[in-house]
């Protein structure tokens, strides 16, 4: 889960009287190795967790954080790193071009309860946001609308960073066979909340699936009632039969999702789409379905197919201005 191990690391430090500094990349330009949302923790016991982009820049900021910890009354700081050896100031020591801005935020024991609340929000997919300013870190139950994070700066000593918590992209995998199992494993690595739906309760691959967050036994003609539409929801249809695929597609095609994909050969897709048109579904509706599913990388094994589908989902997820389909 996103950043969960990092927040747990901060909590362990505080519980063991070790002071940690959280570093967050809040802004970046050009070819900066660290992107907004990248995080790292440096503790005064010389341990580390996470990354803000690596290289000499990261090493120098870790050393700076530890140096600050050795002083009393270390306040949150904002560091600008320019990846250009010809820059007049704020040189990072790297030559990749671009620029990034990093918050250095020290934690005192009184933040332990807030960190516990952040961990609880992530573990339970509970919505909210954390807010970091030049003087404080707090938690809010409101969300940033339309973005995952925001950064506003009035000066080097006046700024605010906000980042949503508990909103994870959710993948609904309809069909729990071998490809569904591989799909669950790949999407778990990509931090998706994964729900596998199948109408067969005793399939061996469902019992083997330790990667899905939830496994649901449900008739395919009932999934419309279970899967909510939403801009963070992805539907992947891969049932064991073309009838199961067609039934599932009819259940979801009128809803708005970030992605709908259906696995199958060209022949099967043609047959299913033909039946859908006869049933009154428009060509415009069918156009939003990614099928045959996945990027064309000549995949054959369940794992290769899962990777091709995940790659297509990432492509859709990261597209600029992507709208629900």
Phi and psi restraints in degrees (value plus and minus 20) as a CYANA .aco file:
   2 UNK   PHI     -76.7   -36.7
   2 UNK   PSI      98.5   138.5
   3 UNK   PHI      43.3    83.3
   3 UNK   PSI     -13.1    26.9
   4 UNK   PHI     -80.7   -40.7
   4 UNK   PSI     -66.7   -26.7
   5 UNK   PHI     -83.2   -43.2
   5 UNK   PSI     -53.0   -13.0
   6 UNK   PHI     -87.4   -47.4
   6 UNK   PSI     -66.2   -26.2
   7 UNK   PHI     -86.3   -46.3
   7 UNK   PSI     -56.4   -16.4
   8 UNK   PHI     -85.2   -45.2
   8 UNK   PSI     -54.7   -14.7
   9 UNK   PHI     -84.5   -44.5
   9 UNK   PSI     -62.8   -22.8
  10 UNK   PHI     -80.3   -40.3
  10 UNK   PSI     -64.0   -24.0
  11 UNK   PHI     -82.2   -42.2
  11 UNK   PSI     -63.9   -23.9
  12 UNK   PHI     -81.2   -41.2
  12 UNK   PSI     -61.1   -21.1
  13 UNK   PHI     -78.3   -38.3
  13 UNK   PSI     -69.3   -29.3
  14 UNK   PHI     -83.8   -43.8
  14 UNK   PSI     -58.9   -18.9
  15 UNK   PHI     -88.4   -48.4
  15 UNK   PSI     -40.5    -0.5
  16 UNK   PHI    -128.7   -88.7
  16 UNK   PSI       0.3    40.3
  17 UNK   PHI      38.6    78.6
  17 UNK   PSI      13.1    53.1
  18 UNK   PHI    -127.9   -87.9
  18 UNK   PSI     107.5   147.5
  19 UNK   PHI    -107.5   -67.5
  19 UNK   PSI     104.4   144.4
  20 UNK   PHI    -125.0   -85.0
  20 UNK   PSI     134.3   174.3
  21 UNK   PHI    -138.1   -98.1
  21 UNK   PSI     104.5   144.5
  22 UNK   PHI    -111.3   -71.3
  22 UNK   PSI     107.2   147.2
  23 UNK   PHI    -130.8   -90.8
  23 UNK   PSI     107.6   147.6
  24 UNK   PHI    -146.8  -106.8
  24 UNK   PSI     107.8   147.8
  25 UNK   PHI     -96.4   -56.4
  25 UNK   PSI      98.5   138.5
  26 UNK   PHI    -128.3   -88.3
  26 UNK   PSI     -33.3     6.7
  27 UNK   PHI    -178.7  -138.7
  27 UNK   PSI     126.4   166.4
  28 UNK   PHI    -172.7  -132.7
  28 UNK   PSI     134.9   174.9
  29 UNK   PHI    -156.3  -116.3
  29 UNK   PSI     135.9   175.9
  30 UNK   PHI      40.6    80.6
  30 UNK   PSI    -158.3  -118.3
  31 UNK   PHI    -115.9   -75.9
  31 UNK   PSI      14.7    54.7
  32 UNK   PHI     -82.3   -42.3
  32 UNK   PSI     114.6   154.6
  33 UNK   PHI     -90.1   -50.1
  33 UNK   PSI     -47.1    -7.1
  34 UNK   PHI    -117.5   -77.5
  34 UNK   PSI     110.6   150.6
  35 UNK   PHI    -129.7   -89.7
  35 UNK   PSI     137.1   177.1
  36 UNK   PHI     -71.2   -31.2
  36 UNK   PSI     110.7   150.7
  37 UNK   PHI      81.4   121.4
  37 UNK   PSI     -38.1     1.9
  38 UNK   PHI     -82.1   -42.1
  38 UNK   PSI     118.4   158.4
  39 UNK   PHI    -155.8  -115.8
  39 UNK   PSI     133.8   173.8
  40 UNK   PHI    -172.6  -132.6
  40 UNK   PSI     128.1   168.1
  41 UNK   PHI    -141.5  -101.5
  41 UNK   PSI     109.9   149.9
  42 UNK   PHI    -135.7   -95.7
  42 UNK   PSI     109.9   149.9
  43 UNK   PHI    -131.6   -91.6
  43 UNK   PSI     140.1   180.1
  44 UNK   PHI     -97.0   -57.0
  44 UNK   PSI     -17.8    22.2
  45 UNK   PHI    -118.8   -78.8
  45 UNK   PSI      -5.6    34.4
  46 UNK   PHI      55.4    95.4
  46 UNK   PSI      -3.9    36.1
  47 UNK   PHI    -118.1   -78.1
  47 UNK   PSI     140.1   180.1
  48 UNK   PHI    -156.7  -116.7
  48 UNK   PSI     137.8   177.8
  49 UNK   PHI    -172.7  -132.7
  49 UNK   PSI     113.0   153.0
  50 UNK   PHI      68.3   108.3
  50 UNK   PSI    -188.3  -148.3
  51 UNK   PHI    -177.9  -137.9
  51 UNK   PSI     126.8   166.8
  52 UNK   PHI    -136.0   -96.0
  52 UNK   PSI      -2.1    37.9
  53 UNK   PHI     111.8   151.8
  53 UNK   PSI     -35.3     4.7
  54 UNK   PHI      60.6   100.6
  54 UNK   PSI    -193.2  -153.2
  55 UNK   PHI      52.6    92.6
  55 UNK   PSI    -187.5  -147.5
  56 UNK   PHI     -82.9   -42.9
  56 UNK   PSI     -56.0   -16.0
  57 UNK   PHI     -77.8   -37.8
  57 UNK   PSI     -67.5   -27.5
  58 UNK   PHI     -84.7   -44.7
  58 UNK   PSI     -63.9   -23.9
  59 UNK   PHI     -77.9   -37.9
  59 UNK   PSI     -66.6   -26.6
  60 UNK   PHI     -84.1   -44.1
  60 UNK   PSI     -59.4   -19.4
  61 UNK   PHI     -91.6   -51.6
  61 UNK   PSI     -54.0   -14.0
  62 UNK   PHI     -82.8   -42.8
  62 UNK   PSI     -64.4   -24.4
  63 UNK   PHI     -84.9   -44.9
  63 UNK   PSI     -57.3   -17.3
  64 UNK   PHI     -85.7   -45.7
  64 UNK   PSI     -62.7   -22.7
  65 UNK   PHI     -80.8   -40.8
  65 UNK   PSI     -64.1   -24.1
  66 UNK   PHI     -87.2   -47.2
  66 UNK   PSI     -54.4   -14.4
  67 UNK   PHI     -85.5   -45.5
  67 UNK   PSI     -60.1   -20.1
  68 UNK   PHI     -84.8   -44.8
  68 UNK   PSI     -56.7   -16.7
  69 UNK   PHI     -84.4   -44.4
  69 UNK   PSI     -45.2    -5.2
  70 UNK   PHI     -95.7   -55.7
  70 UNK   PSI     -30.3     9.7
  71 UNK   PHI    -121.2   -81.2
  71 UNK   PSI     135.3   175.3
  72 UNK   PHI    -100.1   -60.1
  72 UNK   PSI     132.0   172.0
  73 UNK   PHI      37.1    77.1
  73 UNK   PSI      24.3    64.3
  74 UNK   PHI     -88.8   -48.8
  74 UNK   PSI      97.4   137.4
  75 UNK   PHI    -118.1   -78.1
  75 UNK   PSI     136.3   176.3
  76 UNK   PHI     -74.4   -34.4
  76 UNK   PSI     124.4   164.4
  77 UNK   PHI    -153.8  -113.8
  77 UNK   PSI     136.8   176.8
  78 UNK   PHI    -136.9   -96.9
  78 UNK   PSI     103.9   143.9
  79 UNK   PHI    -137.5   -97.5
  79 UNK   PSI     110.0   150.0
  80 UNK   PHI    -122.8   -82.8
  80 UNK   PSI     112.2   152.2
  81 UNK   PHI    -143.7  -103.7
  81 UNK   PSI      97.5   137.5
  82 UNK   PHI    -124.9   -84.9
  82 UNK   PSI     102.4   142.4
  83 UNK   PHI    -110.4   -70.4
  83 UNK   PSI      40.8    80.8
  84 UNK   PHI    -168.4  -128.4
  84 UNK   PSI      97.6   137.6
  85 UNK   PHI     -85.1   -45.1
  85 UNK   PSI     -33.9     6.1
  86 UNK   PHI    -116.8   -76.8
  86 UNK   PSI     -16.0    24.0
  87 UNK   PHI     -84.8   -44.8
  87 UNK   PSI     128.1   168.1
  88 UNK   PHI     -92.5   -52.5
  88 UNK   PSI     -49.7    -9.7
  89 UNK   PHI    -174.5  -134.5
  89 UNK   PSI     152.5   192.5
  90 UNK   PHI      36.9    76.9
  90 UNK   PSI      13.0    53.0
  91 UNK   PHI     -89.8   -49.8
  91 UNK   PSI     113.8   153.8
  92 UNK   PHI    -106.8   -66.8
  92 UNK   PSI     -36.6     3.4
  93 UNK   PHI      71.2   111.2
  93 UNK   PSI     -21.0    19.0
  94 UNK   PHI    -129.4   -89.4
  94 UNK   PSI     139.8   179.8
  95 UNK   PHI    -140.8  -100.8
  95 UNK   PSI      -3.8    36.2
  96 UNK   PHI     -96.5   -56.5
  96 UNK   PSI     -28.7    11.3
  97 UNK   PHI      66.1   106.1
  97 UNK   PSI     144.5   184.5
  98 UNK   PHI      70.5   110.5
  98 UNK   PSI    -192.5  -152.5
  99 UNK   PHI    -177.4  -137.4
  99 UNK   PSI     124.1   164.1
 100 UNK   PHI    -161.1  -121.1
 100 UNK   PSI     131.8   171.8
 101 UNK   PHI    -137.0   -97.0
 101 UNK   PSI     112.0   152.0
 102 UNK   PHI    -148.1  -108.1
 102 UNK   PSI     114.0   154.0
 103 UNK   PHI    -108.6   -68.6
 103 UNK   PSI     117.2   157.2
 104 UNK   PHI    -133.6   -93.6
 104 UNK   PSI      91.5   131.5
 105 UNK   PHI    -141.7  -101.7
 105 UNK   PSI      96.2   136.2
 106 UNK   PHI    -106.2   -66.2
 106 UNK   PSI     123.6   163.6
 107 UNK   PHI    -127.9   -87.9
 107 UNK   PSI     114.7   154.7
 108 UNK   PHI    -124.0   -84.0
 108 UNK   PSI     144.6   184.6
 109 UNK   PHI     -74.5   -34.5
 109 UNK   PSI     -48.9    -8.9
 110 UNK   PHI     -86.6   -46.6
 110 UNK   PSI     -31.7     8.3
 111 UNK   PHI    -106.4   -66.4
 111 UNK   PSI     -20.2    19.8
 112 UNK   PHI     -78.9   -38.9
 112 UNK   PSI     -61.8   -21.8
 113 UNK   PHI     -85.9   -45.9
 113 UNK   PSI     -60.3   -20.3
 114 UNK   PHI     -84.5   -44.5
 114 UNK   PSI     -61.3   -21.3
 115 UNK   PHI     -83.0   -43.0
 115 UNK   PSI     -60.1   -20.1
 116 UNK   PHI     -81.3   -41.3
 116 UNK   PSI     -59.5   -19.5
 117 UNK   PHI     -86.6   -46.6
 117 UNK   PSI     -58.9   -18.9
 118 UNK   PHI     -83.6   -43.6
 118 UNK   PSI     -64.6   -24.6
 119 UNK   PHI     -80.8   -40.8
 119 UNK   PSI     -63.8   -23.8
 120 UNK   PHI     -82.0   -42.0
 120 UNK   PSI     -61.1   -21.1
 121 UNK   PHI     -82.6   -42.6
 121 UNK   PSI     -63.4   -23.4
 122 UNK   PHI     -87.3   -47.3
 122 UNK   PSI     -65.0   -25.0
 123 UNK   PHI     -84.4   -44.4
 123 UNK   PSI     -51.5   -11.5
 124 UNK   PHI    -126.3   -86.3
 124 UNK   PSI      -7.4    32.6
 125 UNK   PHI      31.9    71.9
 125 UNK   PSI      18.9    58.9
 126 UNK   PHI    -111.2   -71.2
 126 UNK   PSI     108.9   148.9
 127 UNK   PHI     -95.7   -55.7
 127 UNK   PSI     130.3   170.3
 128 UNK   PHI     145.4   185.4
 128 UNK   PSI    -190.6  -150.6
 129 UNK   PHI    -170.1  -130.1
 129 UNK   PSI     131.6   171.6
 130 UNK   PHI    -126.6   -86.6
 130 UNK   PSI     128.3   168.3
 131 UNK   PHI    -145.7  -105.7
 131 UNK   PSI     106.9   146.9
 132 UNK   PHI    -137.9   -97.9
 132 UNK   PSI     108.2   148.2
 133 UNK   PHI    -143.1  -103.1
 133 UNK   PSI    -197.0  -157.0
 134 UNK   PHI     -87.7   -47.7
 134 UNK   PSI     -26.7    13.3
 135 UNK   PHI    -156.1  -116.1
 135 UNK   PSI     -24.8    15.2
 136 UNK   PHI    -181.0  -141.0
 136 UNK   PSI     138.9   178.9
 137 UNK   PHI    -145.4  -105.4
 137 UNK   PSI     110.6   150.6
 138 UNK   PHI    -159.4  -119.4
 138 UNK   PSI     150.8   190.8
 139 UNK   PHI    -144.6  -104.6
 139 UNK   PSI     118.6   158.6
 140 UNK   PHI    -150.9  -110.9
 140 UNK   PSI     129.6   169.6
 141 UNK   PHI    -107.3   -67.3
 141 UNK   PSI     -25.6    14.4
 142 UNK   PHI    -101.0   -61.0
 142 UNK   PSI     143.5   183.5
 143 UNK   PHI    -137.2   -97.2
 143 UNK   PSI     134.0   174.0
 144 UNK   PHI     -99.1   -59.1
 144 UNK   PSI     104.6   144.6
 145 UNK   PHI    -109.2   -69.2
 145 UNK   PSI     110.5   150.5
 146 UNK   PHI      64.1   104.1
 146 UNK   PSI     -27.9    12.1
 147 UNK   PHI    -161.3  -121.3
 147 UNK   PSI     140.6   180.6
 148 UNK   PHI    -107.3   -67.3
 148 UNK   PSI     -49.6    -9.6
 149 UNK   PHI    -175.1  -135.1
 149 UNK   PSI     136.4   176.4
 150 UNK   PHI    -160.2  -120.2
 150 UNK   PSI     131.8   171.8
 151 UNK   PHI    -158.1  -118.1
 151 UNK   PSI     106.4   146.4
 152 UNK   PHI    -146.1  -106.1
 152 UNK   PSI     113.1   153.1
 153 UNK   PHI    -150.7  -110.7
 153 UNK   PSI     103.0   143.0
 154 UNK   PHI    -113.4   -73.4
 154 UNK   PSI     -53.5   -13.5
 155 UNK   PHI    -180.7  -140.7
 155 UNK   PSI     159.8   199.8
 156 UNK   PHI     -89.0   -49.0
 156 UNK   PSI     -34.6     5.4
 157 UNK   PHI    -133.2   -93.2
 157 UNK   PSI     -17.0    23.0
 158 UNK   PHI    -155.3  -115.3
 158 UNK   PSI      91.0   131.0
 159 UNK   PHI    -180.4  -140.4
 159 UNK   PSI     144.0   184.0
 160 UNK   PHI    -167.2  -127.2
 160 UNK   PSI     113.9   153.9
 161 UNK   PHI    -140.9  -100.9
 161 UNK   PSI     113.8   153.8
 162 UNK   PHI    -148.8  -108.8
 162 UNK   PSI     121.1   161.1
 163 UNK   PHI    -163.4  -123.4
 163 UNK   PSI     112.2   152.2
 164 UNK   PHI     -87.3   -47.3
 164 UNK   PSI     127.0   167.0
 165 UNK   PHI    -141.4  -101.4
 165 UNK   PSI     135.4   175.4
 166 UNK   PHI      50.9    90.9
 166 UNK   PSI      -9.2    30.8
 167 UNK   PHI    -132.9   -92.9
 167 UNK   PSI      84.1   124.1
 168 UNK   PHI    -133.8   -93.8
 168 UNK   PSI     125.4   165.4
 169 UNK   PHI     -82.1   -42.1
 169 UNK   PSI     112.2   152.2
 170 UNK   PHI    -130.5   -90.5
 170 UNK   PSI     108.1   148.1
 171 UNK   PHI    -127.5   -87.5
 171 UNK   PSI     104.1   144.1
 172 UNK   PHI    -121.3   -81.3
 172 UNK   PSI      87.0   127.0
 173 UNK   PHI    -115.6   -75.6
 173 UNK   PSI      91.6   131.6
 174 UNK   PHI    -115.7   -75.7
 174 UNK   PSI      81.6   121.6
 175 UNK   PHI     102.9   142.9
 175 UNK   PSI      97.7   137.7
 176 UNK   PHI    -128.1   -88.1
 176 UNK   PSI      12.3    52.3
 177 UNK   PHI     -97.7   -57.7
 177 UNK   PSI    -178.0  -138.0
 178 UNK   PHI     -83.4   -43.4
 178 UNK   PSI     -59.3   -19.3
 179 UNK   PHI     -91.4   -51.4
 179 UNK   PSI     -56.5   -16.5
 180 UNK   PHI     -81.4   -41.4
 180 UNK   PSI     -58.0   -18.0
 181 UNK   PHI     -84.7   -44.7
 181 UNK   PSI     -67.6   -27.6
 182 UNK   PHI     -84.3   -44.3
 182 UNK   PSI     -57.5   -17.5
 183 UNK   PHI     -82.6   -42.6
 183 UNK   PSI     -61.3   -21.3
 184 UNK   PHI     -81.2   -41.2
 184 UNK   PSI     -61.7   -21.7
 185 UNK   PHI     -85.3   -45.3
 185 UNK   PSI     -64.9   -24.9
 186 UNK   PHI     -86.2   -46.2
 186 UNK   PSI     -64.4   -24.4
 187 UNK   PHI     -89.7   -49.7
 187 UNK   PSI     -47.8    -7.8
 188 UNK   PHI     -83.6   -43.6
 188 UNK   PSI     -57.3   -17.3
 189 UNK   PHI     -86.0   -46.0
 189 UNK   PSI     -47.0    -7.0
 190 UNK   PHI    -113.9   -73.9
 190 UNK   PSI     -10.0    30.0
 191 UNK   PHI      49.5    89.5
 191 UNK   PSI       7.3    47.3
 192 UNK   PHI    -101.7   -61.7
 192 UNK   PSI     125.5   165.5
 193 UNK   PHI    -103.0   -63.0
 193 UNK   PSI     100.5   140.5
 194 UNK   PHI    -135.5   -95.5
 194 UNK   PSI     106.4   146.4
 195 UNK   PHI    -138.3   -98.3
 195 UNK   PSI     103.1   143.1
 196 UNK   PHI    -124.0   -84.0
 196 UNK   PSI     108.9   148.9
 197 UNK   PHI    -139.3   -99.3
 197 UNK   PSI     109.9   149.9
 198 UNK   PHI    -167.9  -127.9
 198 UNK   PSI     132.2   172.2
 199 UNK   PHI    -112.8   -72.8
 199 UNK   PSI     -16.7    23.3
 200 UNK   PHI    -129.9   -89.9
 200 UNK   PSI      95.4   135.4
 201 UNK   PHI     -97.3   -57.3
 201 UNK   PSI     -40.2    -0.2
 202 UNK   PHI    -136.7   -96.7
 202 UNK   PSI       8.1    48.1
 203 UNK   PHI     -92.6   -52.6
 203 UNK   PSI     114.2   154.2
 204 UNK   PHI     -80.9   -40.9
 204 UNK   PSI     -57.4   -17.4
 205 UNK   PHI     -88.4   -48.4
 205 UNK   PSI     -44.6    -4.6
 206 UNK   PHI     -90.9   -50.9
 206 UNK   PSI     -59.4   -19.4
 207 UNK   PHI     -88.0   -48.0
 207 UNK   PSI     -50.1   -10.1
 208 UNK   PHI    -100.8   -60.8
 208 UNK   PSI     -33.2     6.8
 209 UNK   PHI     -99.0   -59.0
 209 UNK   PSI      76.6   116.6
 210 UNK   PHI    -116.8   -76.8
 210 UNK   PSI     -17.5    22.5
 211 UNK   PHI    -117.6   -77.6
 211 UNK   PSI     -49.6    -9.6
 212 UNK   PHI     -89.9   -49.9
 212 UNK   PSI     123.7   163.7
 213 UNK   PHI     -94.6   -54.6
 213 UNK   PSI     -49.2    -9.2
 214 UNK   PHI    -170.4  -130.4
 214 UNK   PSI     120.5   160.5
 215 UNK   PHI    -141.5  -101.5
 215 UNK   PSI     107.2   147.2
 216 UNK   PHI    -142.7  -102.7
 216 UNK   PSI     111.3   151.3
 217 UNK   PHI    -117.9   -77.9
 217 UNK   PSI      98.3   138.3
 218 UNK   PHI    -177.7  -137.7
 218 UNK   PSI     116.9   156.9
 219 UNK   PHI     -79.5   -39.5
 219 UNK   PSI     122.3   162.3
 220 UNK   PHI     -83.8   -43.8
 220 UNK   PSI     -43.7    -3.7
 221 UNK   PHI    -103.7   -63.7
 221 UNK   PSI     -11.8    28.2
 222 UNK   PHI    -137.1   -97.1
 222 UNK   PSI     -19.2    20.8
 223 UNK   PHI     -91.1   -51.1
 223 UNK   PSI     -39.6     0.4
 224 UNK   PHI     -77.4   -37.4
 224 UNK   PSI     -54.7   -14.7
 225 UNK   PHI     -95.7   -55.7
 225 UNK   PSI     -37.8     2.2
 226 UNK   PHI    -121.0   -81.0
 226 UNK   PSI     -56.4   -16.4
 227 UNK   PHI    -113.8   -73.8
 227 UNK   PSI      93.7   133.7
 228 UNK   PHI    -101.9   -61.9
 228 UNK   PSI     125.2   165.2
 229 UNK   PHI     -94.4   -54.4
 229 UNK   PSI     139.9   179.9
 230 UNK   PHI     147.1   187.1
 230 UNK   PSI     135.2   175.2
 231 UNK   PHI     -93.4   -53.4
 231 UNK   PSI     -30.5     9.5
 232 UNK   PHI    -129.5   -89.5
 232 UNK   PSI      -7.2    32.8
 233 UNK   PHI    -128.7   -88.7
 233 UNK   PSI     114.6   154.6
 234 UNK   PHI    -145.5  -105.5
 234 UNK   PSI     111.3   151.3
 235 UNK   PHI    -133.8   -93.8
 235 UNK   PSI     106.3   146.3
 236 UNK   PHI    -144.2  -104.2
 236 UNK   PSI      91.8   131.8
 237 UNK   PHI    -118.5   -78.5
 237 UNK   PSI     100.6   140.6
 238 UNK   PHI    -173.1  -133.1
 238 UNK   PSI      36.3    76.3
 239 UNK   PHI     -94.7   -54.7
 239 UNK   PSI     150.0   190.0
 240 UNK   PHI     -96.4   -56.4
 240 UNK   PSI     -23.3    16.7
 241 UNK   PHI    -164.4  -124.4
 241 UNK   PSI     138.6   178.6
 242 UNK   PHI     -87.4   -47.4
 242 UNK   PSI     -49.1    -9.1
 243 UNK   PHI     -86.5   -46.5
 243 UNK   PSI     -61.2   -21.2
 244 UNK   PHI     -84.2   -44.2
 244 UNK   PSI     -59.7   -19.7
 245 UNK   PHI     -83.2   -43.2
 245 UNK   PSI     -67.0   -27.0
 246 UNK   PHI     -84.2   -44.2
 246 UNK   PSI     -63.2   -23.2
 247 UNK   PHI     -81.0   -41.0
 247 UNK   PSI     -64.4   -24.4
 248 UNK   PHI     -84.8   -44.8
 248 UNK   PSI     -62.6   -22.6
 249 UNK   PHI     -83.9   -43.9
 249 UNK   PSI     -59.1   -19.1
 250 UNK   PHI     -82.4   -42.4
 250 UNK   PSI     -49.9    -9.9
 251 UNK   PHI     -93.9   -53.9
 251 UNK   PSI     -49.0    -9.0
 252 UNK   PHI    -131.7   -91.7
 252 UNK   PSI     -35.4     4.6
 253 UNK   PHI     -86.0   -46.0
 253 UNK   PSI     -44.6    -4.6
 254 UNK   PHI    -108.3   -68.3
 254 UNK   PSI     -21.4    18.6
 255 UNK   PHI    -117.2   -77.2
 255 UNK   PSI     142.2   182.2
 256 UNK   PHI    -120.1   -80.1
 256 UNK   PSI     101.3   141.3
 257 UNK   PHI    -152.0  -112.0
 257 UNK   PSI     144.0   184.0
 258 UNK   PHI     -87.4   -47.4
 258 UNK   PSI     -48.0    -8.0
 259 UNK   PHI    -181.1  -141.1
 259 UNK   PSI     116.7   156.7
 260 UNK   PHI    -149.0  -109.0
 260 UNK   PSI     105.7   145.7
 261 UNK   PHI    -152.8  -112.8
 261 UNK   PSI     125.9   165.9
 262 UNK   PHI    -150.8  -110.8
 262 UNK   PSI     106.2   146.2
 263 UNK   PHI     -99.3   -59.3
 263 UNK   PSI     125.2   165.2
 264 UNK   PHI     138.7   178.7
 264 UNK   PSI     140.9   180.9
 265 UNK   PHI     -92.3   -52.3
 265 UNK   PSI     145.7   185.7
 266 UNK   PHI     -77.5   -37.5
 266 UNK   PSI     -59.7   -19.7
 267 UNK   PHI     -84.2   -44.2
 267 UNK   PSI     -64.6   -24.6
 268 UNK   PHI     -86.0   -46.0
 268 UNK   PSI     -62.9   -22.9
 269 UNK   PHI     -80.5   -40.5
 269 UNK   PSI     -63.2   -23.2
 270 UNK   PHI     -80.5   -40.5
 270 UNK   PSI     -63.2   -23.2
 271 UNK   PHI     -85.7   -45.7
 271 UNK   PSI     -66.4   -26.4
 272 UNK   PHI     -83.9   -43.9
 272 UNK   PSI     -65.8   -25.8
 273 UNK   PHI     -84.0   -44.0
 273 UNK   PSI     -57.5   -17.5
 274 UNK   PHI     -82.2   -42.2
 274 UNK   PSI     -63.1   -23.1
 275 UNK   PHI     -84.5   -44.5
 275 UNK   PSI     -57.6   -17.6
 276 UNK   PHI     -85.0   -45.0
 276 UNK   PSI     -62.2   -22.2
 277 UNK   PHI     -83.3   -43.3
 277 UNK   PSI     -61.6   -21.6
 278 UNK   PHI     -83.3   -43.3
 278 UNK   PSI     -49.4    -9.4
 279 UNK   PHI    -102.2   -62.2
 279 UNK   PSI     -21.0    19.0
 280 UNK   PHI      83.3   123.3
 280 UNK   PSI     -15.7    24.3
 281 UNK   PHI    -101.5   -61.5
 281 UNK   PSI     113.2   153.2
 282 UNK   PHI     -96.3   -56.3
 282 UNK   PSI     141.2   181.2
 283 UNK   PHI     -83.8   -43.8
 283 UNK   PSI     -54.6   -14.6
 284 UNK   PHI     -81.9   -41.9
 284 UNK   PSI     -57.8   -17.8
 285 UNK   PHI     -85.6   -45.6
 285 UNK   PSI     -63.6   -23.6
 286 UNK   PHI     -88.7   -48.7
 286 UNK   PSI     -48.0    -8.0
 287 UNK   PHI     -84.4   -44.4
 287 UNK   PSI     -44.6    -4.6
 288 UNK   PHI    -101.3   -61.3
 288 UNK   PSI     -25.4    14.6
 289 UNK   PHI    -108.9   -68.9
 289 UNK   PSI     105.1   145.1
 290 UNK   PHI    -101.2   -61.2
 290 UNK   PSI      82.4   122.4
 291 UNK   PHI    -180.6  -140.6
 291 UNK   PSI     110.8   150.8
 292 UNK   PHI     -77.2   -37.2
 292 UNK   PSI     123.1   163.1
 293 UNK   PHI     -97.6   -57.6
 293 UNK   PSI     131.7   171.7
 294 UNK   PHI      69.4   109.4
 294 UNK   PSI     140.7   180.7
 295 UNK   PHI     -94.4   -54.4
 295 UNK   PSI     127.1   167.1
 296 UNK   PHI     -97.9   -57.9
 296 UNK   PSI      63.4   103.4
 297 UNK   PHI    -134.8   -94.8
 297 UNK   PSI      -0.8    39.2
 298 UNK   PHI      37.4    77.4
 298 UNK   PSI      23.4    63.4
 299 UNK   PHI     -95.9   -55.9
 299 UNK   PSI     126.5   166.5
 300 UNK   PHI    -148.0  -108.0
 300 UNK   PSI     -68.1   -28.1
 301 UNK   PHI     -97.6   -57.6
 301 UNK   PSI     141.3   181.3
 302 UNK   PHI     -74.2   -34.2
 302 UNK   PSI     -59.4   -19.4
 303 UNK   PHI     -87.8   -47.8
 303 UNK   PSI     -61.8   -21.8
 304 UNK   PHI     -85.2   -45.2
 304 UNK   PSI     -61.1   -21.1
 305 UNK   PHI     -83.2   -43.2
 305 UNK   PSI     -63.5   -23.5
 306 UNK   PHI     -80.6   -40.6
 306 UNK   PSI     -61.3   -21.3
 307 UNK   PHI     -86.4   -46.4
 307 UNK   PSI     -59.2   -19.2
 308 UNK   PHI     -85.4   -45.4
 308 UNK   PSI     -57.4   -17.4
 309 UNK   PHI     -89.7   -49.7
 309 UNK   PSI     -64.4   -24.4
 310 UNK   PHI     -80.2   -40.2
 310 UNK   PSI     -58.7   -18.7
 311 UNK   PHI     -83.9   -43.9
 311 UNK   PSI     -60.6   -20.6
 312 UNK   PHI     -85.5   -45.5
 312 UNK   PSI     -60.4   -20.4
 313 UNK   PHI     -83.7   -43.7
 313 UNK   PSI     -62.8   -22.8
 314 UNK   PHI     -81.1   -41.1
 314 UNK   PSI     -61.9   -21.9
 315 UNK   PHI     -78.8   -38.8
 315 UNK   PSI     -63.8   -23.8
 316 UNK   PHI     -88.7   -48.7
 316 UNK   PSI     -65.3   -25.3
 317 UNK   PHI     -80.8   -40.8
 317 UNK   PSI     -58.2   -18.2
 318 UNK   PHI    -114.9   -74.9
 318 UNK   PSI     -16.2    23.8
 319 UNK   PHI     -87.5   -47.5
 319 UNK   PSI     117.6   157.6
 320 UNK   PHI     -89.6   -49.6
 320 UNK   PSI     108.7   148.7
 321 UNK   PHI      53.2    93.2
 321 UNK   PSI       1.1    41.1
 322 UNK   PHI     -81.9   -41.9
 322 UNK   PSI     111.4   151.4
 323 UNK   PHI    -133.6   -93.6
 323 UNK   PSI     139.7   179.7
 324 UNK   PHI     -83.7   -43.7
 324 UNK   PSI     121.9   161.9
